[in-house]
Every structure is written in structure tokens, then in C-alpha cells.
Amino acid sequence: MRPDCAVDCGWGRLLFGQTFADPKALAETLREEGADQRDIACYVNDPHVLIAQAPLELFLDPSHMFRLDLGGYEPSKRGHRAFHVRRLSTAQDIEAISRIYSTRHMVSARPDFYERHRDDETLVHLVAEDVRTHEIIGVVTGVDHVLAFGDAEKGSSLWCLAVDPQARHPGVGETLVRRLAELFKERGAAFMDLSVMHDNDLAIGLYEKLGFERRYTFSVKRRNSINERLFVGEPGVEGLNPYAKIIVDEARRRGIGVDVTDAEGGFFRLTHGGRSLVCRESLSELTTGVAMSICDDKAVTRRAVAKAGVVTPEQIEAGDPDKLKAFLDKHGQVVVKPVRGEQGRGISVGLDTIEDLEAAIEHARAFCDRVVVEEMVEGEDLRLIVIDFKLVAAAIRRPAQVIGDGRKTVRELIEAQSRRREAATGGESSIPIDGQTERCVQKAGFAMDDVPPENKIIAVRKTANLHTGGTIHDVTGEVHHALVEAAIKCARAIDIPVCGIDFMVTSPRQPAYAFIECNERPGLANHEPQPTAERFIDLLFPLSMPAAVRRVGLG
């Protein structure tokens, strides 16, 4: 067995404790951790002895180790035709891995690391690829212990399993685990281990279902800014939703004082250098009451941006039955919205009969007594985040869909997809089973209790809001400059410093668009890894920006 084994994984090193005879040598190796790296000393059977070598620098990682006996492992007989698993091979794969790691708040390696280790047999990278879109939707890394340090026990281990939170397909994580296990079994490995956070109940449940059993060995890490929450906790942020927490975390990183005044409501006060501002998520005191009132009334919003030359769909207020009938006949399909409301509540899309239109108006009146009817514009739903009248992020929002597996009913598929969306978004996204959902399913040719064929894609919502199960796909680097200019024009017309502008577009790379609405409190956490929280704090506290950023005016 090769002594003092350290395997470079790009994001940090794995230090195999069983290869270090001297705990002092292992401690010294941990203390050599590079900047922006995350080393892990694993298979440490006497962690108290190791930590005693540098008690102010090292800490016990709060993770469990699980082991899968590959001798008794039976591969799944059920395949997935919607995606397949393969070895990492292209530059696009490498870019996708970094994107998925960023959305999961994981440390990524530099692209040249993956280039150098693309054909490495010691360090194995597998990716899951959507067969229809060719998007990478998951990644896993494995280490062959025999090749790494001549392991007499013929072991292997799994690290950095990550699934794109916007992935629609079920079973991506499980399939990646299985394929890695099967690869190591073919090589003659006796077992495959993995480490998982002690409170990650969903992951632990999956691993136990696959036959993994708990191993009582430990991991030790060096204290650094990346893993700070593991050894100091997160005081004062309990109960904050992801949209408030992302801003609070960025403020604390800059030394800005944070006072959470109402965690459930997302309210907090930020204080720095004699300046103090109250925020509710991304809504701050810098947004005036006038701007709020414009955004609060969809009819007023439309008039304000239309006067600024922004393209807007035709709209009328619900009331006169004859005007409604004429409006529907003119446009063929319409959208119904309560004048006031957010998160897609009360909105019905794609209405093409007077009966459906009248029912949708009654539904919308449960949220606001004033209702507007708007011509329906076909295309993709584009959300642009504008902060300080500059574009910070852009994303296509797609309505919720389910994919048939030949076994579950549409209702069961929706419920399963809702559970995945809730897990991926901290409980912020789920698919409601209501009249809108039932109408979408019916238009697709199914009833809620029908069993659709395998790989049949069924749209179950018309609106793309995250809160109703929609998914978000970053297009910041490719959005057409005409769309950026129109979004900034909207923000200036309303005179609002932070907003989410929604357009319907033929493509984010084309200039055609129609304005849908302006959100005065956009969810900044939905656009990671774009620096939305950073730019928000820059706006509130310009002097907290790094000096180099202030000097070149990138705030």
C-alpha cells in the first residue's frame, strides 16, 4: 500500500487516512490545503488523535460514511431511455459540471483540471445526459482505491454526486450511483463507499434503498471559509427562505451587520458604516412606494411601460360580456390575470372558449376583484433581473412537465415531480393539482388517472412560475441586446432599482418580445450562479464593494 496517499480531485484533495501511519503527518498534510480548496481526510478511525495535532485548525466533519457491498450488488434491470450515463468527454461537459456544482453551492475545479484528468482511471467522472436536449443533468466522481494507493481491500468510493435542480427526469442521482458501482464492480472492486451529511435524509434514504450500510469511520477537515457553517453554525438565519438567506449570507461575508426582524416574512435590517436599510428579500427601502404601486397593478404597469415604447400585448379589463366575447374572437387564445397578485396565483393561460374564460375570471376574482384579460403571446417565458438599471441575470422559465414511465398515473407523476421540485428548491416550488393543471392534462389528451406511455412528455401547467413547479434555465450569456435594452427601459419607466422583468420571446437570442409584467421582489436565489445577491448588496452599500470593482465601475 502506497503511504501518505493524497488524490487531487480539483476542488481539493482526498487524504486517505488508512495510508498515514503518523497522525502528525496527516495533520500537516491537511494544513497544506490550497487557497479556495476543500481537502478531506477520510477513513480516520481515531479522529480525536488527529484533531489534537492542530485543535484550532481542524474539525470533525458532520458526515456519515456508507458502504455498498459490490459482491452482493445486483444491477437494476430497468433502464432510462430519457437520459444515459457516460464518461466525461467534451468541453461542454466540463462547463456543465461547473454550472451544476455552482447551483448546488459546491466547490468546482478549474476547467483545465478536468481536461488533464479526462482519461484518468484513478479518478472517474460520469455525467448523465438528456438524450433529447443533450444537456448534462447530473455528475458523479469516483475514486479507484487500488489504482490510488494499492488498496489491499480492493475498495472504491463515490464523491460529489450532484443533479441539476432543474432536471425533469426522475432517478438521475440513483442511476449515476448505480453506474459508478457497476463500473467499479467490473474492475473487481469489493465495495464502494460514500460520505453524506448527517442531516441529508433524502440522500440517506436513497443510499439505504440501494443497499448501502453505515460504516463507523470518520472524516476530518481544515477550518476555512468554504466549510465555515459546518463548525460555527448559522446563528440568526433559522426560518429564512432561500430568497432572504442568499442576501443575508452575502451581507455577512462583507462584514455588514444583519438583524433578522421577521424570518417567516423574509424581513431583515442591514447596517454598515452608519447606513441602515430594511429589506424584505430583494425589496428594499430604495424602492419607492410609487414604484411599488405601479408594479402592484398589472394594468398600470402595462400602461407605464407602453408609454416608454415597450412592446405590450393588448389587454382589457374583465366586465362587459360582449367585449370579452369580441376580444376572444379577435385573438383566439387569451390569458386571465388578477390585477394584483404574485407567484402566478390566479393566472390562467391558453383559454380558447367563452366558458373557460368566464370560469378563469371567477377563479382570478378569488385573488383580486379586478381582473384583466390579455391577448396570448406564444413563445418562451424570459425573466430578466435588472439591478441599478443594469442586467444581472436572465433565465428562461419553463412550465412544469412530467414524463411518463409506463407505470404511474398522471396524478402520481405530478406528485412525484412536486416532491423533487420541493427538495431542489427548499420547499419553494411544487405543482398544484387544480383546475389549471387538469385543463392542461386534458388538452394533452389524458385524464389525471390515466397511465401515460414511457417517455411521454406532458405539460401540466401553462404558466412558468417557479412556485407552480416551473424550472429555470440560465441564458445570461446569450440574451439578445435588444431584450436587455427593453428590460432596462421598463425599469427606468417604473423608476425601480431592483426588479424582475418578464417577457414572452421567440428565443432569448432573438430581438422579438412582448412585455408580460414587472416583479418588484424577484427571487435572486433562482438565478445562481449569477451574482444577483452581490449586485444587490453593491446597490445598497457601494462602499462594501472591493476597491478594484468600484474603481472600474462594475457595481
N, C-alpha and C positions, 0 to 999 in steps of 0.2 A: 504494500500500500504506500503510495506516494505521500510523504509527510507534508504537513502545513499547506493543505490544498486550498486555493482561492480561485474560484471561477468567476471571471468578469462577465456580467450579464448586460453591460451597457448602462443600466440605471444604478449599478453598484455591484459589489462582489458578494458571492456566496462563500462563506468561510465554513468548511466542513469540520465541525468540532471534533469528530472522531479521529481526524488525521493530525490533530495537535496534541502532542504529549504533554506540553507545558502550558498551563492556563495563562501564564505571564506572556508567553509568545503570542497566544491568541488575542489577548487584550491589546498588546502593542500593535498587532495587525489591524484590529478594529480601529484603533486610534489613528491609523494612517488613512482613514477614509477620505476620499477626494471631495472637493467642493461640489455641491449640488448632486451628491451621490447618496446612496442609501445601502450601506453594507449590512449584511445579516450573518451573524454567526449561528448556524443551525446545528442540530444534533448535539446540543450542550447538555450533558447529563448532570453536571454539577454547576448550575448557573450561579449559585451563591459564591462559589470559589472564584469563578471568572469575574463577576462584578466586583468582588473585593479587591481585585487588582487595580481598578480605577473607578471607585464608587461614585465619584462626582461626574463621570463621563458616560458610564454605561448604565443600561436599564434592561429589565426583563420584559421582553415583548409579550403583550397580552394575546397571544395566538395559541391555537391548538394544532398539534400535528396529527394527521390521519394517514393510515396506510391501507393500500389495496393489495391483497394477495393476488399476484398475477397468475400463479399456478392454478388457482381455482376460478379465475375470472372467465366469464362467458360473454363474448361479444354480443351486442344487440343484433337481432335478426331483422329489425326494422330500419330501413334506410330513410334518408331525407332527400327527396328529389328537388326540393326548393333551394337547397344550398349544398355545397360539397366542401370537404376539408382537404387542404393540400399544404405542401411546404411553401414557405415564403419564397418569392421568386423575383418580383419586379420592384421598381422604384415606387410605383403606385401602392404596392403592398406596404412598403416602409412608411410612406406618408399616411396611409390609413391607420397603421398601428399607432403612430404618434397622436393622431386625432382621437382615436378611441381611448388611449391612455389619458389624454388631456380631459376628456369628458368624464372620466372616472376618477379624476384627481390622483392619477398615478404618475410616477416619475418615468419619463421616457429616455431612451438612449439617443445619441446623435445618429443621424441617418448613415454616416459613414461606418458606424459600428455594425449595423445590420448588413451593409454592403460587404464588409470584411468577413462576417460570420454566416453569410447566406448558405454556404455549403458545409458548415461546421456540423460534425456528427456528435460532438460532445454536447453542444447547446443547440437544441432543436426548436425551431419556430414553426408553428402551424397556424394557418389562417382559415376562417370559414368565409366562403364566397357565395353571394347570392347568384344563382345560375341565370336569372333573368336580367338583373341590372349590373352584374359583375362587381357590385360593391362589396368591400370587405366588412363583414358584420361581427367578427369575433377573432380573437387571437389567444394563443396559449404558448408558453415556453416550457420546455422540459430539459432536464439535465441527466445525461447518462453517467452514473456514478463509476462504472467500470472504466470508461474512457477518461473520466475526470481524474480519478486517483487510484485506479486498480482495486475497486471495492470487492473484497472477498465475499461479501454478502450478495453481490450482484443486484444492487439496488438502482433505483432511478427516482426522480422527483419532478413534480409539476410546480410551476411558478407563474405568476402574472396571468391568470385567466381573466379575460375581460371581454364583455359582449357590448356592442354598440347599444346604448339605451334606446335608440330609435328602431332597432331591429324588429321586424314584424313576425318573424318566424319563431315558433316555439322550439325548444330543445337545442338551441345553438351551444350553450355552455355545456350541457350534458354530452353532446356529440363531440365537442373538442376534447373533453376529458377522456371519452371512450377511445377516440382515435389515437391520442397520445399513449394511452395504456396499451392499445393493440400494437402500436409501433414498438414500444419497449418490450412487450411480450415476445414479439417476433425476433427481437435481438437476444432473447434469453434472459431478460431481467426477471428476478424473483418477485419484486414488489415495486410499487410506485407510491411515494409519499407526497403529501402536500400540507401546506400551512394555511390556516384560515383564522380570521379574527374570532375571538371567543363569543362575540355577540352577533355574528352573521348567521342568524338562524336559518335563513333561506338556503344559503350555501351549504351549511352543515347538514340540513335535511336532504339536499341533493346527494351529497357525498355518502351519507349513510344509506340512502336508497341504492346507490351503486355498489355497496358492499365495503366501503372504507370503514376502518375501525380505529378508534383513538389510540395513539401512541404517547407514552408519557416521557417525552423528551422536550427540550426547551430551546428557545431562540433568544439571543441577546443582541441588542443594537446599541449604537453610539448615539447620544443625545445630539440632535441637530434641529434646524428649523423645519425640515421636512416632516419629521415624526414627532414634533413638539406636543401635539394634542395627546399622544399616547402616554406621555409621562407627566404632563401638567394638567390634563383635562381641558374642558371648555366651560369655565365658570361664566354664568350670566347669560348664556345663549340657549338654555333649555327652552323648548317650545317655539323657537323662532322657525318660521318656514324657510325654504331654500332661498326665496327672493330677498328676504331680510338678512339672512345669515351671510350670503355672499358679500354684501356691502359691509356688514359688521366685521367680518374677517379681514377684508381689505383695509378698513379703518384701523384695526388693531395692529396690522402689520406695519403701518406707518406711525404708530405711536399716538394715534388720535383717540381721545377719551370716548368711551361708549357707555351709555346708560340706557339699558333696555327698560322702557317705561310700560310697555304692554306687549308681551311676547306673542300672545294669541292674535292680536290685531296687527302685528308687524311694526309696532311703533318703537322708535329709539331716538335718543339725542346724541349727536356727535359734537365734541368740543375740542378745539385746537387753536392755540395761540390767541386766546381771547375771543374767538369766533365760535358761536354755538348755534346749531341748526337742528330742528326736529324733522325726522323723516318717517314716512310710512312706506317701507320698502323703497322703491325708486322715486316716490313722490316726496319732494322736499318743500321747505318754505320758500324756495326760489321760484316755484310755480305759483303764479298769482291766482287769486280767486276768479278773475275774469277768464283766464285761460282754462281753468277747471270747468267753469260753467259752459264754455264753448264746447269742450270735449264731452261734457255730460249730456248734451242734447245732440243727437246724431243729425237732426235736420239743420241745426245751427252750424254744426261742424261742416257739413256739406256746403252750405252757403258761403261760409268763411273761406274755404279753400278754393271754391269755384271762382270767387271774385279775384283770387290771386292767379287765375289762369290754369288751375289744376283740372285735369280731366275727371269728371264725375258722372256716374250713371244717373239716368232720370229717376225721379222719386216723387211720390205723392203721399199725403197723409191719409190713413185709412179712415173711412167715414161714409162717403156717398157710394152706395152700391153700384150705381150706373157708371161712375168714374172708375171704380175698381174693375168692373167688367170690361170697360173700354181699355184700361191700362193693361189688363191681362191679355186681351185680344191683340193689342199692339205689339207686346213683347214676347208672348208665347210662354215664357217662364219668368217667375218673379221671386224675389226674396222678401220675407217679412221680418221686421225688427222692432222690438220695443224702442222708443225714442231714448230711454235711459236704461242702462244695464251694462254688464261686462261679463267676460268669460264665456261668451256665446249663449248665455241664458235667454230663452225665449225666441231665438232666431230660427227660422225655418227657410230652407233653400230649395230651389228647383220646383216650385209649385206651378202646376200647369192646368188645374181645374178650379172653377169658382168655389166648389165645395171644399177642396183642400185649402184654398186661400182664406175662406171665411173661418175655417177651423183653426188655421195658423194665427189669424188675427186674434181670435178669442184666447188662444194659448199665450200669445205675446202680452195681452192685456193683464195677465196674471202677474206680470213683472212691471208694467207701466201702463197707465190708462191711455197714453198716446202711442200710436203705432204707425210706422211708415212702411210703405210698400215700394220696392225698388226694382228696377229692371235687373235681370240676372245677367251678369257678365261671365262668360266661360273663361276658364284658364286656371292658373295656379295661384295660390294664396301666398303673397310675399309680405313678410314683416321686416321693416327696416327700423333699426334703433338709431335715433338721432339724439346726440347729446352735445349741448353747446353749439347747435347748428352745424354739426359735423356727423357724417355717417360713421358709426362704430361697428355695427354688425348688420348682417342681412341673412335671412333664412326663409326657405320655402317651407310652408306649413301644409302638411297633407292630412286629409281626413282619415279617421280610423277605418281600418280594413281588417278583416280576418281571412285566414287561409284554411280551407277545408283539409281535413286529414282522413276523410272517409269513415270516421267513427263517431265524432262528436256532432251534436246538433248545432245550428247557428247560434242558439242561445248559449250553449255550453262553450262554444268558441269565443263568443263575446265576453263571457265571464272570465275565461282563462286569460284572454288578452288584457282585460281590465286589471287582473292581478299582476301581470307582468308590467303594465304601464305604471301601476301604483308603486311597485317595487323599484322601478327605474327612476321615478320622479319624486320619491319621498312622500308618496300619497297625494301628489298634486294632480295626477291625471288618471281618469277612468272613463269608461264608456257607459253612459246612461242607457238603460233599456226603457225607452219611452216611445211616444208616437212617431217622433222623427226617425228613430232607429228602425222601428217596424216598417215605416214607409220606405226607407232606403232598401231594406232587405226585400220587401215586396217588389220594388222596382227591379231588383236584380233577379227576380224570378223564384224566390224562395219564401217559405214561411219560417217563423222563428224555430219551430221544432223539426224542420227538415234537416237531413244529414247531407251536406254538400259533398261532391266528389273530392278526392285528394288533390291538393294544389289549386283548387278553385278559389280565386280571389274575389271577395265580396265586400263592396263598400258599405259600411254600416252607418256612416254619418255623412252629411253634406258639408257641414262646417268643419274647419280645420283647427279649432281651438284646442290647445293642449289639455285644458280641463275636461274636454269631452272625448279624450282619447287620441287626439291628433299627434302626429310626430313632426319633428323639427329637423331640417337638413340645411346646414350652413352653406351659404353661397356668397359670403362676403367678398371673396377674392375674384368673383366673376360677374357681379351685378353691373348692369349697363349704367353708364354715367348719366343718361337721361332720367333713369329711375332715381338715382341719388339726388340729382338736382330737383326733381319733383318732390321728393320727400322733404328736403331742406326747405323748399318753398312752402310746403304745408306747415312745417314747424314755425317758420317766420310769420306766416299768415295768422296763426293762432298765438304767436309770441310765447311759445312754451319751450323751456330749456332742455327738458328730457321727455321723450315721447316714443311710442311705437306707432309707426305709420303702416297701415295695411293697404296694399294694392292687390288687384287681380291683374295678372300679367300672362302674356302668351309664353314667355320664358324670361328668367332673370337676366339673360344675355341679350334680350331684345328691348327696344325702347317703348313698345306699346304697353299701356297700363290703364287702369281705372281706379280712382280712389274709393276705398271702402270705409275706413274710419281711422280715428286717431285715439290711441290709448295713452292717457296721462300717467299711468303707473305700470309701465311694461315690466315683464318678468326678466330681469337681467340674467338670472341663473340659467335661463333656457338657451343662452347663446354662447356658453362656454365651448371652446377655449378663447373666444374673442374677449378682449379686455374691457368688457362693459362696466364691471364694478370699478376698475381702475380709473376709467374716464369719468365715471360718476363722482368719485372722490376728488379727482382733479378739478372738476367743476365747483364742488362745494368748498374745497380747501386747496387753492392753487399753490400755496407755499409749501404744501406737503409733497409736491411732485419732486422727483430727483432733479437736481440743478441742471443736468445736461438736457433733460426733457424740456424744462422751462426755457432754456436758452435757445433751442431750435424751434420752439413753438409747437410742439407735438401734443400739447394738452387738449 
